[in-house]
Amino acid sequence: MREPKGSITKVVNAMIIIDAHYGTVIKNRYEHEVTMTDDGFIFIADKRLGVQA
């Protein structure tokens, strides 16, 4: 069963890459990218489906 896209807590223990210019990018085993920009905007993308939410 797929994890809901809004489940930020599910990726807390995943690999976290911090970039001073682009914010924080979190990648988990479901290949979601959760990006938080400096202004607090959260961007979620699913590479497999090519969808962005």
Buried (B, 14 or more C-beta within 10 A) or exposed (E): EEEEBEBBEBBEEEEEEEEEEEBBBBBBEBEBBBBBEEEEEEEBBBEEEEEEE
